[in-house]
Amino acid sequence: MELYDSTFSVGFFRGDVDRMNTKERILITALHLFAKDGYEAVSVSMIANELGITKGALYRHYENKRAISYDSNMR
């Protein structure tokens, strides 16, 4: 499922997502995947693939999947 799919409606439009920084895009994408597939089923690789970035690029922003989840809870 692509991030900009019409079923993805949390108040963001494609232009809004395009303007987000990478860390925000990782967070939004991860939350979408967690909601769709469940936290345990989602891997860092799945998040990176959905965004079209490498795992290394994702790890520059978050240490691991738990850190993404923690960041989402702190907002």
TIZANU-525498 format. One record per residue: x, y, z of N, C-alpha, C, O, CB in turn. Coordinates in pm, whole numbers, padded with zeros to 5 digits, always signed. Glycine has a CB too. Layout:
BEGIN
XYZXYZXYZXYZXYZ
...
***
This chain:
BEGIN
+00085-00117+00000+00000+00000+00000+00090+00123+00000+00183+00133+00080-00097+00000+00122
+00062+00213-00085+00141+00335-00095+00095+00436+00010-00023+00442+00044+00129+00397-00236
+00187+00513+00060+00157+00610+00165+00046+00707+00126-00030+00751+00211+00281+00689+00201
+00036+00739-00002-00060+00840-00047-00192+00778-00092-00276+00847-00150-00001+00921-00160
-00210+00652-00066-00332+00579-00099-00452+00652-00037-00442+00711+00071-00323+00432-00048
-00565+00646-00105-00684+00718-00057-00736+00663+00074-00811+00733+00143-00793+00711-00161
-00700+00539+00112-00745+00485+00239-00665+00539+00356-00702+00519+00472-00736+00333+00237
-00558+00609+00327-00473+00666+00431-00520+00807+00457-00479+00901+00389-00321+00664+00391
-00606+00822+00556-00661+00956+00580-00649+00990+00727-00738+00959+00807-00807+00964+00534
-00541+01053+00762-00524+01102+00898-00508+01253+00895-00442+01310+00982-00403+01035+00966
-00567+01316+00797-00564+01460+00789-00447+01516+00711-00419+01636+00720-00563+01516+00923
-00377+01434+00636-00265+01480+00557-00298+01468+00409-00361+01372+00367-00137+01402+00590
-00255+01565+00333-00266+01561+00189-00127+01533+00133-00027+01555+00201-00324+01693+00131
-00121+01485+00011+00008+01449-00047+00110+01563-00035+00225+01539+00000-00010+01412-00194
+00070+01684-00062+00162+01798-00052+00216+01816+00089+00332+01852+00107+00093+01924-00096
+00130+01790+00189+00175+01800+00328+00282+01697+00358+00383+01729+00421+00057+01783+00424
+00260+01574+00313+00356+01468+00337+00485+01495+00263+00593+01468+00317+00298+01333+00295
+00478+01548+00142+00598+01579+00065+00683+01684+00136+00805+01683+00122+00559+01627-00075
+00621+01774+00210+00694+01882+00277+00748+01840+00414+00830+01911+00472+00605+02002+00293
+00704+01727+00464+00751+01681+00595+00898+01643+00588+00949+01604+00483+00667+01561+00643
+00965+01656+00700+01102+01609+00701+01103+01457+00712+01000+01395+00738+01181+01674+00818
+01217+01399+00691+01227+01252+00685+01182+01187+00815+01113+01086+00811+01371+01211+00654
+01219+01243+00928+01181+01183+01056+01029+01179+01071+00974+01080+01119+01244+01260+01172
+00962+01285+01033+00816+01288+01039+00755+01187+00942+00657+01120+00975+00763+01429+01007
+00813+01175+00823+00762+01078+00725+00779+00936+00777+00691+00853+00758+00836+01093+00590
+00891+00908+00843+00912+00776+00901+00805+00748+01006+00745+00640+01007+01053+00765+00964
+00781+00844+01093+00683+00828+01199+00543+00803+01144+00475+00710+01186+00683+00950+01289
+00500+00886+01051+00366+00871+00992+00352+00736+00922+00251+00668+00938+00338+00985+00893
+00452+00698+00846+00448+00570+00774+00445+00454+00870+00368+00360+00851+00568+00557+00679
+00529+00459+00973+00532+00351+01072+00397+00338+01142+00346+00227+01159+00643+00375+01175
+00339+00448+01182+00209+00443+01249+00102+00384+01159+00017+00307+01203+00166+00583+01295
+00106+00420+01032+00012+00364+00936+00029+00212+00926-00069+00138+00929+00031+00430+00797
+00153+00167+00916+00179+00023+00906+00144-00049+01035+00090-00159+01031+00326-00002+00870
+00173+00012+01150+00136-00049+01278-00015-00068+01287-00063-00172+01332+00186+00037+01396
-00089+00033+01244-00236+00025+01248-00288-00080+01152-00385-00150+01182-00297+00162+01216
-00225-00090+01036-00272-00183+00933-00234-00327+00963-00317-00417+00951-00216-00142+00798
-00108-00350+01002-00057-00486+01014-00029-00530+01158-00008-00649+01183+00068-00498+00935
-00029-00437+01250+00006-00468+01389+00153-00441+01415+00237-00464+01328-00028-00613+01422
+00182-00392+01534+00319-00354+01570+00417-00468+01551+00523-00450+01491+00323-00306+01714
+00384-00585+01601+00476-00700+01596+00505-00745+01454+00614-00795+01426+00418-00816+01675
+00411-00728+01363+00428-00775+01226+00512-00680+01140+00560-00719+01034+00293-00794+01161
+00529-00558+01185+00599-00457+01105+00747-00455+01142+00783-00450+01260+00537-00316+01126
+00831-00459+01041+00976-00452+01062+01029-00317+01016+00962-00243+00943+01049-00567+00988
+01150-00286+01059+01216-00164+01013+01232-00169+00861+01218-00067+00794+01355-00147+01082
+01260-00285+00808+01272-00300+00662+01143-00264+00591+01145-00199+00487+01313-00443+00627
+01030-00306+00648+00900-00274+00588+00876-00123+00586+00827-00069+00487+00786-00345+00664
+00910-00057+00695+00892+00088+00703+00980+00156+00600+00934+00244+00526+00926+00140+00845
+01107+00116+00594+01200+00175+00497+01154+00151+00354+01158+00242+00271+01341+00119+00517
+01111+00030+00324+01064-00001+00189+00943+00082+00150+00934+00130+00037+01029-00150+00179
+00853+00100+00242+00732+00180+00216+00770+00325+00180+00704+00388+00098+00637+00179+00338
+00875+00374+00244+00920+00511+00220+01014+00522+00100+01039+00632+00050+00989+00563+00342
+01066+00410+00055+01163+00413-00056+01300+00461-00010+01374+00522-00087+01112+00503-00166
+01333+00432+00117+01464+00467+00169+01532+00340+00219+01468+00236+00232+01453+00573+00284
+01661+00349+00246+01733+00233+00298+01713+00224+00450+01675+00321+00515+01884+00243+00264
+01739+00104+00503+01733+00089+00649+01835+00180+00715+01809+00236+00822+01757-00058+00689
+01951+00194+00653+02054+00282+00707+02006+00425+00721+02035+00492+00820+02177+00278+00620
+01932+00472+00621+01877+00608+00626+01776+00620+00740+01773+00721+00810+01809+00645+00492
+01695+00517+00759+01598+00519+00868+01670+00521+01002+01631+00594+01094+01503+00395+00859
+01777+00440+01014+01851+00433+01140+01924+00563+01173+01966+00581+01287+01949+00319+01134
+01941+00652+01078+01999+00783+01108+01903+00867+01191+01945+00961+01259+02036+00857+00978
+01774+00834+01185+01671+00910+01255+01618+00839+01379+01583+00904+01478+01557+00938+01162
+01613+00707+01375+01561+00628+01486+01651+00508+01509+01695+00442+01415+01415+00583+01459
+01679+00479+01636+01766+00368+01672+01705+00232+01638+01775+00140+01598+01799+00374+01820
+01573+00221+01655+01503+00095+01630+01352+00120+01624+01306+00234+01639+01537-00011+01739
+01277+00015+01604+01131+00026+01594+01071+00077+01726+00975+00153+01725+01069-00110+01557
+01126+00035+01835+01077+00079+01966+01089+00231+01981+01002+00296+02038+01154+00007+02079
+01198+00287+01929+01218+00433+01937+01113+00507+01855+01068+00615+01894+01359+00470+01887
+01073+00450+01743+00966+00510+01662+00836+00510+01742+00765+00611+01749+00948+00435+01527
+00805+00396+01800+00684+00383+01880+00687+00480+01999+00586+00544+02029+00667+00238+01929
+00800+00490+02064+00814+00581+02178+00790+00726+02135+00719+00801+02202+00955+00566+02242
+00850+00763+02022+00834+00900+01971+00687+00929+01941+00638+01040+01966+00918+00921+01843
+00617+00831+01888+00475+00853+01858+00393+00873+01985+00296+00948+01985+00418+00735+01777
+00432+00805+02091+00360+00819+02218+00391+00949+02290+00313+00994+02373+00392+00704+02308
+00504+01008+02259+00546+01132+02324+00484+01257+02258+00493+01366+02313+00697+01143+02323
+00425+01241+02144+00366+01356+02073+00226+01383+02117+00163+01476+02067+00368+01334+01925
***
